[in-house]
Amino acid sequence: MSKQRSDFLDSTSSDLAQLLSPVKIIDTMIDPRVQLYELEQQIQALQPAFKAACLALNTDKIALERAIITRKLTPVQWTYSSDISEQEAMFKQLKRKFQQLHEPTSGRV
């Protein structure tokens, strides 16, 4: 994990620890959840066009400035760079940690 991400996690944890009220914690969580929902909707809306664009390029590897996208053996399935995969794993870890700490009955599975 990069130093920048580590610093972000440390500052986020300390910021959340400073929120004393459970209502403030819940209120703080609302905006990221709304943003996450909106991003998921954008991704779903873009999926057909993305798949069509990848098929139109007809190549196993698409190198862009921000990512390298490679096709797996399964048609129209793609893998992303390790940086993007690492960010996704970090997000899932933070989400699990938050659920364990703040949701009823010690989080949901």
N, CA, C and O atoms as a GROMACS GRO file, in nm:
protein
  436
    1MET      N    1   0.085  -0.117   0.000
    1MET     CA    2   0.000   0.000   0.000
    1MET      C    3   0.090   0.123   0.000
    1MET      O    4   0.191   0.126   0.070
    2SER      N    5   0.054   0.223  -0.077
    2SER     CA    6   0.136   0.342  -0.088
    2SER      C    7   0.128   0.425   0.039
    2SER      O    8   0.033   0.413   0.117
    3LYS      N    9   0.230   0.509   0.060
    3LYS     CA   10   0.234   0.594   0.177
    3LYS      C   11   0.116   0.689   0.180
    3LYS      O   12   0.059   0.715   0.287
    4GLN      N   13   0.077   0.741   0.064
    4GLN     CA   14  -0.036   0.833   0.056
    4GLN      C   15  -0.164   0.765   0.104
    4GLN      O   16  -0.241   0.825   0.180
    5ARG      N   17  -0.187   0.643   0.062
    5ARG     CA   18  -0.307   0.570   0.105
    5ARG      C   19  -0.300   0.541   0.254
    5ARG      O   20  -0.401   0.552   0.325
    6SER      N   21  -0.183   0.504   0.301
    6SER     CA   22  -0.166   0.475   0.443
    6SER      C   23  -0.194   0.598   0.527
    6SER      O   24  -0.262   0.589   0.629
    7ASP      N   25  -0.143   0.715   0.484
    7ASP     CA   26  -0.170   0.839   0.555
    7ASP      C   27  -0.318   0.871   0.554
    7ASP      O   28  -0.373   0.917   0.654
    8PHE      N   29  -0.384   0.847   0.439
    8PHE     CA   30  -0.527   0.872   0.430
    8PHE      C   31  -0.602   0.784   0.528
    8PHE      O   32  -0.691   0.832   0.599
    9LEU      N   33  -0.568   0.656   0.534
    9LEU     CA   34  -0.636   0.565   0.626
    9LEU      C   35  -0.615   0.607   0.770
    9LEU      O   36  -0.709   0.603   0.850
   10ASP      N   37  -0.494   0.646   0.804
   10ASP     CA   38  -0.465   0.690   0.940
   10ASP      C   39  -0.545   0.815   0.975
   10ASP      O   40  -0.604   0.823   1.083
   11SER      N   41  -0.548   0.913   0.883
   11SER     CA   42  -0.621   1.036   0.911
   11SER      C   43  -0.771   1.009   0.916
   11SER      O   44  -0.841   1.069   0.998
   12THR      N   45  -0.821   0.921   0.831
   12THR     CA   46  -0.963   0.889   0.831
   12THR      C   47  -1.001   0.820   0.962
   12THR      O   48  -1.103   0.853   1.021
   13SER      N   49  -0.920   0.727   1.007
   13SER     CA   50  -0.947   0.657   1.132
   13SER      C   51  -0.948   0.753   1.249
   13SER      O   52  -1.036   0.746   1.336
   14SER      N   53  -0.850   0.844   1.253
   14SER     CA   54  -0.845   0.938   1.364
   14SER      C   55  -0.962   1.037   1.358
   14SER      O   56  -1.017   1.074   1.461
   15ASP      N   57  -0.999   1.080   1.236
   15ASP     CA   58  -1.114   1.169   1.222
   15ASP      C   59  -1.241   1.101   1.271
   15ASP      O   60  -1.321   1.163   1.342
   16LEU      N   61  -1.260   0.976   1.234
   16LEU     CA   62  -1.380   0.903   1.277
   16LEU      C   63  -1.379   0.880   1.427
   16LEU      O   64  -1.483   0.884   1.492
   17ALA      N   65  -1.260   0.855   1.482
   17ALA     CA   66  -1.251   0.833   1.627
   17ALA      C   67  -1.288   0.959   1.704
   17ALA      O   68  -1.337   0.951   1.816
   18GLN      N   69  -1.265   1.075   1.642
   18GLN     CA   70  -1.296   1.202   1.709
   18GLN      C   71  -1.446   1.232   1.707
   18GLN      O   72  -1.493   1.315   1.785
   19LEU      N   73  -1.519   1.168   1.622
   19LEU     CA   74  -1.664   1.186   1.620
   19LEU      C   75  -1.722   1.109   1.738
   19LEU      O   76  -1.718   0.986   1.741
   20LEU      N   77  -1.776   1.180   1.833
   20LEU     CA   78  -1.822   1.115   1.954
   20LEU      C   79  -1.964   1.062   1.943
   20LEU      O   80  -1.997   0.960   2.005
   21SER      N   81  -2.045   1.127   1.868
   21SER     CA   82  -2.185   1.091   1.860
   21SER      C   83  -2.208   0.984   1.754
   21SER      O   84  -2.160   0.997   1.641
   22PRO      N   85  -2.281   0.877   1.788
   22PRO     CA   86  -2.316   0.777   1.687
   22PRO      C   87  -2.395   0.838   1.571
   22PRO      O   88  -2.381   0.794   1.457
   23VAL      N   89  -2.476   0.939   1.599
   23VAL     CA   90  -2.553   1.005   1.494
   23VAL      C   91  -2.458   1.076   1.397
   23VAL      O   92  -2.482   1.075   1.276
   24LYS      N   93  -2.351   1.138   1.450
   24LYS     CA   94  -2.253   1.205   1.363
   24LYS      C   95  -2.181   1.103   1.276
   24LYS      O   96  -2.154   1.129   1.159
   25ILE      N   97  -2.150   0.988   1.333
   25ILE     CA   98  -2.082   0.882   1.256
   25ILE      C   99  -2.173   0.836   1.142
   25ILE      O  100  -2.129   0.822   1.028
   26ILE      N  101  -2.299   0.811   1.175
   26ILE     CA  102  -2.395   0.767   1.073
   26ILE      C  103  -2.412   0.875   0.967
   26ILE      O  104  -2.413   0.846   0.847
   27ASP      N  105  -2.426   1.000   1.011
   27ASP     CA  106  -2.441   1.110   0.917
   27ASP      C  107  -2.319   1.124   0.827
   27ASP      O  108  -2.332   1.153   0.708
   28THR      N  109  -2.200   1.102   0.882
   28THR     CA  110  -2.077   1.109   0.804
   28THR      C  111  -2.071   0.998   0.700
   28THR      O  112  -2.011   1.016   0.594
   29MET      N  113  -2.131   0.885   0.729
   29MET     CA  114  -2.128   0.771   0.638
   29MET      C  115  -2.226   0.785   0.521
   29MET      O  116  -2.210   0.718   0.419
   30ILE      N  117  -2.325   0.869   0.535
   30ILE     CA  118  -2.430   0.881   0.433
   30ILE      C  119  -2.374   0.929   0.300
   30ILE      O  120  -2.403   0.870   0.196
   31ASP      N  121  -2.294   1.036   0.301
   31ASP     CA  122  -2.241   1.091   0.175
   31ASP      C  123  -2.158   0.989   0.097
   31ASP      O  124  -2.182   0.974  -0.023
   32PRO      N  125  -2.062   0.918   0.158
   32PRO     CA  126  -1.988   0.818   0.080
   32PRO      C  127  -2.078   0.706   0.027
   32PRO      O  128  -2.054   0.656  -0.083
   33ARG      N  129  -2.178   0.668   0.102
   33ARG     CA  130  -2.268   0.563   0.053
   33ARG      C  131  -2.350   0.611  -0.067
   33ARG      O  132  -2.373   0.536  -0.161
   34VAL      N  133  -2.393   0.736  -0.063
   34VAL     CA  134  -2.466   0.792  -0.178
   34VAL      C  135  -2.372   0.799  -0.297
   34VAL      O  136  -2.410   0.765  -0.409
   35GLN      N  137  -2.248   0.844  -0.274
   35GLN     CA  138  -2.149   0.851  -0.383
   35GLN      C  139  -2.122   0.711  -0.440
   35GLN      O  140  -2.114   0.695  -0.562
   36LEU      N  141  -2.109   0.612  -0.354
   36LEU     CA  142  -2.086   0.476  -0.399
   36LEU      C  143  -2.203   0.428  -0.485
   36LEU      O  144  -2.182   0.368  -0.591
   37TYR      N  145  -2.324   0.453  -0.441
   37TYR     CA  146  -2.442   0.413  -0.518
   37TYR      C  147  -2.441   0.480  -0.656
   37TYR      O  148  -2.467   0.415  -0.757
   38GLU      N  149  -2.410   0.611  -0.658
   38GLU     CA  150  -2.407   0.682  -0.785
   38GLU      C  151  -2.298   0.627  -0.877
   38GLU      O  152  -2.320   0.614  -0.998
   39LEU      N  153  -2.183   0.594  -0.822
   39LEU     CA  154  -2.075   0.535  -0.903
   39LEU      C  155  -2.115   0.399  -0.957
   39LEU      O  156  -2.089   0.368  -1.073
   40GLU      N  157  -2.179   0.318  -0.874
   40GLU     CA  158  -2.224   0.187  -0.921
   40GLU      C  159  -2.325   0.202  -1.035
   40GLU      O  160  -2.323   0.124  -1.130
   41GLN      N  161  -2.413   0.301  -1.025
   41GLN     CA  162  -2.510   0.325  -1.131
   41GLN      C  163  -2.439   0.370  -1.260
   41GLN      O  164  -2.476   0.327  -1.369
   42GLN      N  165  -2.339   0.455  -1.247
   42GLN     CA  166  -2.262   0.500  -1.364
   42GLN      C  167  -2.191   0.383  -1.429
   42GLN      O  168  -2.189   0.371  -1.552
   43ILE      N  169  -2.132   0.296  -1.347
   43ILE     CA  170  -2.060   0.180  -1.401
   43ILE      C  171  -2.157   0.089  -1.475
   43ILE      O  172  -2.127   0.043  -1.585
   44GLN      N  173  -2.273   0.062  -1.416
   44GLN     CA  174  -2.372  -0.023  -1.482
   44GLN      C  175  -2.418   0.039  -1.614
   44GLN      O  176  -2.437  -0.032  -1.713
   45ALA      N  177  -2.438   0.170  -1.614
   45ALA     CA  178  -2.483   0.237  -1.736
   45ALA      C  179  -2.375   0.232  -1.845
   45ALA      O  180  -2.407   0.225  -1.964
   46LEU      N  181  -2.249   0.237  -1.806
   46LEU     CA  182  -2.139   0.238  -1.903
   46LEU      C  183  -2.097   0.099  -1.950
   46LEU      O  184  -2.029   0.086  -2.051
   47GLN      N  185  -2.136  -0.006  -1.878
   47GLN     CA  186  -2.091  -0.142  -1.910
   47GLN      C  187  -2.116  -0.181  -2.056
   47GLN      O  188  -2.022  -0.227  -2.121
   48PRO      N  189  -2.236  -0.165  -2.110
   48PRO     CA  190  -2.256  -0.206  -2.249
   48PRO      C  191  -2.166  -0.131  -2.347
   48PRO      O  192  -2.108  -0.192  -2.438
   49ALA      N  193  -2.154   0.000  -2.329
   49ALA     CA  194  -2.068   0.079  -2.419
   49ALA      C  195  -1.922   0.041  -2.400
   49ALA      O  196  -1.847   0.035  -2.498
   50PHE      N  197  -1.881   0.014  -2.277
   50PHE     CA  198  -1.743  -0.027  -2.249
   50PHE      C  199  -1.711  -0.158  -2.318
   50PHE      O  200  -1.607  -0.172  -2.383
   51LYS      N  201  -1.800  -0.254  -2.305
   51LYS     CA  202  -1.778  -0.384  -2.369
   51LYS      C  203  -1.773  -0.370  -2.520
   51LYS      O  204  -1.690  -0.433  -2.586
   52ALA      N  205  -1.862  -0.288  -2.576
   52ALA     CA  206  -1.862  -0.267  -2.720
   52ALA      C  207  -1.733  -0.199  -2.766
   52ALA      O  208  -1.678  -0.235  -2.870
   53ALA      N  209  -1.685  -0.103  -2.689
   53ALA     CA  210  -1.560  -0.034  -2.724
   53ALA      C  211  -1.443  -0.131  -2.720
   53ALA      O  212  -1.356  -0.127  -2.807
   54CYS      N  213  -1.440  -0.217  -2.620
   54CYS     CA  214  -1.332  -0.315  -2.609
   54CYS      C  215  -1.336  -0.413  -2.726
   54CYS      O  216  -1.232  -0.447  -2.783
   55LEU      N  217  -1.454  -0.456  -2.762
   55LEU     CA  218  -1.467  -0.547  -2.876
   55LEU      C  219  -1.428  -0.477  -3.007
   55LEU      O  220  -1.367  -0.538  -3.094
   56ALA      N  221  -1.461  -0.350  -3.019
   56ALA     CA  222  -1.428  -0.275  -3.140
   56ALA      C  223  -1.277  -0.263  -3.159
   56ALA      O  224  -1.228  -0.266  -3.272
   57LEU      N  225  -1.203  -0.249  -3.047
   57LEU     CA  226  -1.058  -0.240  -3.057
   57LEU      C  227  -0.995  -0.374  -3.093
   57LEU      O  228  -0.887  -0.379  -3.152
   58ASN      N  229  -1.064  -0.483  -3.057
   58ASN     CA  230  -1.022  -0.617  -3.096
   58ASN      C  231  -0.874  -0.645  -3.063
   58ASN      O  232  -0.797  -0.687  -3.149
   59THR      N  233  -0.839  -0.620  -2.938
   59THR     CA  234  -0.702  -0.646  -2.893
   59THR      C  235  -0.706  -0.705  -2.752
   59THR      O  236  -0.802  -0.682  -2.678
   60ASP      N  237  -0.602  -0.780  -2.717
   60ASP     CA  238  -0.599  -0.841  -2.584
   60ASP      C  239  -0.553  -0.744  -2.476
   60ASP      O  240  -0.576  -0.768  -2.357
   61LYS      N  241  -0.489  -0.636  -2.516
   61LYS     CA  242  -0.435  -0.542  -2.417
   61LYS      C  243  -0.461  -0.399  -2.464
   61LYS      O  244  -0.426  -0.362  -2.576
   62ILE      N  245  -0.523  -0.321  -2.378
   62ILE     CA  246  -0.550  -0.180  -2.407
   62ILE      C  247  -0.471  -0.098  -2.307
   62ILE      O  248  -0.500  -0.100  -2.187
   63ALA      N  249  -0.371  -0.026  -2.355
   63ALA     CA  250  -0.286   0.055  -2.268
   63ALA      C  251  -0.328   0.202  -2.278
   63ALA      O  252  -0.318   0.264  -2.383
   64LEU      N  253  -0.375   0.254  -2.166
   64LEU     CA  254  -0.414   0.394  -2.157
   64LEU      C  255  -0.324   0.462  -2.054
   64LEU      O  256  -0.247   0.395  -1.984
   65GLU      N  257  -0.335   0.592  -2.045
   65GLU     CA  258  -0.252   0.664  -1.949
   65GLU      C  259  -0.284   0.623  -1.805
   65GLU      O  260  -0.193   0.612  -1.723
   66ARG      N  261  -0.410   0.599  -1.774
   66ARG     CA  262  -0.451   0.571  -1.636
   66ARG      C  263  -0.464   0.424  -1.603
   66ARG      O  264  -0.472   0.388  -1.485
   67ALA      N  265  -0.466   0.337  -1.703
   67ALA     CA  266  -0.484   0.194  -1.675
   67ALA      C  267  -0.443   0.111  -1.795
   67ALA      O  268  -0.444   0.157  -1.910
   68ILE      N  269  -0.407  -0.012  -1.765
   68ILE     CA  270  -0.384  -0.111  -1.868
   68ILE      C  271  -0.491  -0.216  -1.849
   68ILE      O  272  -0.500  -0.278  -1.743
   69ILE      N  273  -0.571  -0.236  -1.950
   69ILE     CA  274  -0.683  -0.329  -1.942
   69ILE      C  275  -0.649  -0.448  -2.031
   69ILE      O  276  -0.620  -0.433  -2.150
   70THR      N  277  -0.653  -0.567  -1.971
   70THR     CA  278  -0.623  -0.687  -2.048
   70THR      C  279  -0.742  -0.781  -2.044
   70THR      O  280  -0.813  -0.788  -1.944
   71ARG      N  281  -0.762  -0.852  -2.153
   71ARG     CA  282  -0.874  -0.945  -2.163
   71ARG      C  283  -0.832  -1.080  -2.106
   71ARG      O  284  -0.724  -1.130  -2.134
   72LYS      N  285  -0.920  -1.136  -2.025
   72LYS     CA  286  -0.898  -1.272  -1.977
   72LYS      C  287  -0.939  -1.370  -2.086
   72LYS      O  288  -0.982  -1.330  -2.194
   73LEU      N  289  -0.925  -1.497  -2.057
   73LEU     CA  290  -0.964  -1.597  -2.155
   73LEU      C  291  -1.114  -1.599  -2.181
   73LEU      O  292  -1.158  -1.636  -2.289
   74THR      N  293  -1.192  -1.558  -2.081
   74THR     CA  294  -1.336  -1.549  -2.097
   74THR      C  295  -1.367  -1.426  -2.183
   74THR      O  296  -1.319  -1.318  -2.151
   75PRO      N  297  -1.443  -1.439  -2.288
   75PRO     CA  298  -1.472  -1.325  -2.375
   75PRO      C  299  -1.538  -1.210  -2.299
   75PRO      O  300  -1.627  -1.232  -2.216
   76VAL      N  301  -1.494  -1.090  -2.326
   76VAL     CA  302  -1.547  -0.965  -2.274
   76VAL      C  303  -1.530  -0.952  -2.123
   76VAL      O  304  -1.602  -0.874  -2.059
   77GLN      N  305  -1.438  -1.025  -2.066
   77GLN     CA  306  -1.404  -1.008  -1.926
   77GLN      C  307  -1.265  -0.944  -1.919
   77GLN      O  308  -1.176  -0.982  -1.994
   78TRP      N  309  -1.247  -0.846  -1.830
   78TRP     CA  310  -1.124  -0.769  -1.829
   78TRP      C  311  -1.063  -0.768  -1.689
   78TRP      O  312  -1.133  -0.779  -1.588
   79THR      N  313  -0.933  -0.755  -1.686
   79THR     CA  314  -0.862  -0.736  -1.560
   79THR      C  315  -0.804  -0.596  -1.561
   79THR      O  316  -0.774  -0.540  -1.667
   80TYR      N  317  -0.787  -0.540  -1.444
   80TYR     CA  318  -0.736  -0.404  -1.432
   80TYR      C  319  -0.597  -0.407  -1.370
   80TYR      O  320  -0.554  -0.509  -1.317
   81SER      N  321  -0.529  -0.294  -1.377
   81SER     CA  322  -0.393  -0.286  -1.323
   81SER      C  323  -0.395  -0.315  -1.173
   81SER      O  324  -0.498  -0.305  -1.107
   82SER      N  325  -0.278  -0.352  -1.122
   82SER     CA  326  -0.269  -0.387  -0.980
   82SER      C  327  -0.305  -0.270  -0.891
   82SER      O  328  -0.357  -0.290  -0.781
   83ASP      N  329  -0.279  -0.147  -0.936
   83ASP     CA  330  -0.313  -0.029  -0.856
   83ASP      C  331  -0.465  -0.018  -0.837
   83ASP      O  332  -0.511   0.009  -0.726
   84ILE      N  333  -0.540  -0.040  -0.943
   84ILE     CA  334  -0.686  -0.034  -0.934
   84ILE      C  335  -0.738  -0.149  -0.849
   84ILE      O  336  -0.829  -0.130  -0.768
   85SER      N  337  -0.683  -0.267  -0.867
   85SER     CA  338  -0.724  -0.383  -0.787
   85SER      C  339  -0.693  -0.360  -0.640
   85SER      O  340  -0.771  -0.398  -0.552
   86GLU      N  341  -0.578  -0.298  -0.612
   86GLU     CA  342  -0.540  -0.268  -0.474
   86GLU      C  343  -0.637  -0.169  -0.411
   86GLU      O  344  -0.674  -0.184  -0.295
   87GLN      N  345  -0.679  -0.068  -0.487
   87GLN     CA  346  -0.776   0.028  -0.437
   87GLN      C  347  -0.909  -0.039  -0.406
   87GLN      O  348  -0.973  -0.009  -0.305
   88GLU      N  349  -0.951  -0.129  -0.492
   88GLU     CA  350  -1.076  -0.201  -0.469
   88GLU      C  351  -1.067  -0.287  -0.343
   88GLU      O  352  -1.161  -0.290  -0.263
   89ALA      N  353  -0.955  -0.356  -0.325
   89ALA     CA  354  -0.937  -0.439  -0.206
   89ALA      C  355  -0.935  -0.353  -0.080
   89ALA      O  356  -0.991  -0.392   0.023
   90MET      N  357  -0.869  -0.236  -0.088
   90MET     CA  358  -0.864  -0.146   0.027
   90MET      C  359  -1.004  -0.096   0.062
   90MET      O  360  -1.040  -0.089   0.179
   91PHE      N  361  -1.083  -0.063  -0.040
   91PHE     CA  362  -1.219  -0.017  -0.017
   91PHE      C  363  -1.302  -0.125   0.052
   91PHE      O  364  -1.375  -0.097   0.147
   92LYS      N  365  -1.290  -0.249   0.005
   92LYS     CA  366  -1.366  -0.359   0.064
   92LYS      C  367  -1.324  -0.381   0.210
   92LYS      O  368  -1.408  -0.409   0.295
   93GLN      N  369  -1.194  -0.367   0.237
   93GLN     CA  370  -1.144  -0.384   0.374
   93GLN      C  371  -1.199  -0.273   0.464
   93GLN      O  372  -1.242  -0.301   0.576
   94LEU      N  373  -1.198  -0.149   0.417
   94LEU     CA  374  -1.252  -0.038   0.495
   94LEU      C  375  -1.402  -0.055   0.519
   94LEU      O  376  -1.451  -0.027   0.628
   95LYS      N  377  -1.472  -0.102   0.418
   95LYS     CA  378  -1.616  -0.124   0.431
   95LYS      C  379  -1.644  -0.230   0.537
   95LYS      O  380  -1.732  -0.213   0.622
   96ARG      N  381  -1.570  -0.342   0.530
   96ARG     CA  382  -1.587  -0.448   0.630
   96ARG      C  383  -1.557  -0.398   0.770
   96ARG      O  384  -1.629  -0.428   0.865
   97LYS      N  385  -1.449  -0.321   0.783
   97LYS     CA  386  -1.409  -0.268   0.914
   97LYS      C  387  -1.517  -0.176   0.969
   97LYS      O  388  -1.552  -0.185   1.087
   98PHE      N  389  -1.571  -0.088   0.885
   98PHE     CA  390  -1.676   0.002   0.929
   98PHE      C  391  -1.799  -0.076   0.974
   98PHE      O  392  -1.858  -0.046   1.078
   99GLN      N  393  -1.837  -0.177   0.894
   99GLN     CA  394  -1.955  -0.256   0.930
   99GLN      C  395  -1.936  -0.327   1.063
   99GLN      O  396  -2.028  -0.334   1.144
  100GLN      N  397  -1.818  -0.379   1.085
  100GLN     CA  398  -1.791  -0.450   1.210
  100GLN      C  399  -1.797  -0.356   1.329
  100GLN      O  400  -1.842  -0.394   1.437
  101LEU      N  401  -1.751  -0.232   1.309
  101LEU     CA  402  -1.745  -0.137   1.420
  101LEU      C  403  -1.878  -0.064   1.446
  101LEU      O  404  -1.909  -0.031   1.560
  102HIS      N  405  -1.956  -0.040   1.340
  102HIS     CA  406  -2.066   0.053   1.356
  102HIS      C  407  -2.205  -0.001   1.326
  102HIS      O  408  -2.303   0.065   1.360
  103GLU      N  409  -2.218  -0.115   1.265
  103GLU     CA  410  -2.351  -0.163   1.234
  103GLU      C  411  -2.402  -0.254   1.346
  103GLU      O  412  -2.323  -0.311   1.421
  104PRO      N  413  -2.534  -0.266   1.356
  104PRO     CA  414  -2.593  -0.345   1.463
  104PRO      C  415  -2.545  -0.491   1.461
  104PRO      O  416  -2.508  -0.544   1.356
  105THR      N  417  -2.546  -0.550   1.575
  105THR     CA  418  -2.504  -0.689   1.596
  105THR      C  419  -2.367  -0.718   1.536
  105THR      O  420  -2.346  -0.818   1.468
  106SER      N  421  -2.274  -0.629   1.561
  106SER     CA  422  -2.134  -0.644   1.520
  106SER      C  423  -2.118  -0.658   1.369
  106SER      O  424  -2.031  -0.732   1.322
  107GLY      N  425  -2.199  -0.590   1.295
  107GLY     CA  426  -2.185  -0.589   1.149
  107GLY      C  427  -2.263  -0.699   1.083
  107GLY      O  428  -2.311  -0.792   1.147
  108ARG      N  429  -2.273  -0.687   0.953
  108ARG     CA  430  -2.343  -0.786   0.873
  108ARG      C  431  -2.243  -0.860   0.789
  108ARG      O  432  -2.135  -0.810   0.759
  109VAL      N  433  -2.281  -0.979   0.750
  109VAL     CA  434  -2.192  -1.059   0.665
  109VAL      C  435  -2.246  -1.065   0.526
  109VAL      O  436  -2.186  -1.128   0.439
   0.00000   0.00000   0.00000
